[in-house]
Amino acid sequence: MTKIIKKVQKKPVDENKETVIRELTEILEKIGFSVRIEKGSFKGGFCILNEQKLFLINKNLEQDKKISIIARSIAKQGVDDIYIKPGIREIIERENSEEGLF
C-alpha cells in the first residue's frame, strides 16, 4: 500500500512583517551583535562564538515568532539610549510586557 504524503503549505510572506524583522535585526546590529538566520533545532537568542557577539534566529520559524523572539531579546539588552522608530519600540515594549504572561 502506498502512502500519500502531502506537502505542508508554507504561509505566504507578509512584507510588512519582513520589514519589522529587518528593522529589529538592524537594532541588534546597532548594539553590537552580528545576526545570523540559520536552520537548526533552536528558536533563537544571543550567543558568543570566538569572542564575537551573535544573535541566531531559526530560519524556519513563522514571522510572528521571529518578531517575538527578537523583540524580547532586544528588550532584555536595554535600548533606551538609541533611537528606535516609535512603531518598532511599541512592538518591543509589548513583547517585553507579554513575556511574564507565559
VENPEFEN-V456145 format. One record per residue. RES is the residue in three letters. SS is DSSP state (~ for helix, > for strand, _ for the rest). Layout:
RES&SS ; RES&SS
//
This chain:
MET&_ ; THR&_ ; LYS&_ ; ILE&_ ; ILE&_ ; LYS&_ ; LYS&_ ; VAL&_ ; GLN&_ ; LYS&_ ; LYS&_ ; PRO&_ ; VAL&_ ; ASP&_ ; GLU&~ ; ASN&~ ; LYS&~ ; GLU&~ ; THR&~ ; VAL&~ ; ILE&~ ; ARG&~ ; GLU&~ ; LEU&~ ; THR&~ ; GLU&~ ; ILE&~ ; LEU&~ ; GLU&~ ; LYS&~ ; ILE&_ ; GLY&_ ; PHE&_ ; SER&> ; VAL&> ; ARG&> ; ILE&> ; GLU&> ; LYS&_ ; GLY&_ ; SER&_ ; PHE&_ ; LYS&_ ; GLY&> ; GLY&> ; PHE&> ; CYS&> ; ILE&> ; LEU&> ; ASN&_ ; GLU&_ ; GLN&> ; LYS&> ; LEU&> ; PHE&> ; LEU&> ; ILE&> ; ASN&> ; LYS&_ ; ASN&_ ; LEU&_ ; GLU&_ ; GLN&~ ; ASP&~ ; LYS&~ ; LYS&~ ; ILE&~ ; SER&~ ; ILE&~ ; ILE&~ ; ALA&~ ; ARG&~ ; SER&~ ; ILE&~ ; ALA&~ ; LYS&~ ; GLN&~ ; GLY&_ ; VAL&_ ; ASP&_ ; ASP&_ ; ILE&_ ; TYR&_ ; ILE&_ ; LYS&_ ; PRO&~ ; GLY&~ ; ILE&~ ; ARG&~ ; GLU&~ ; ILE&~ ; ILE&~ ; GLU&~ ; ARG&~ ; GLU&~ ; ASN&~ ; SER&~ ; GLU&~ ; GLU&~ ; GLY&~ ; LEU&~ ; PHE&_
//
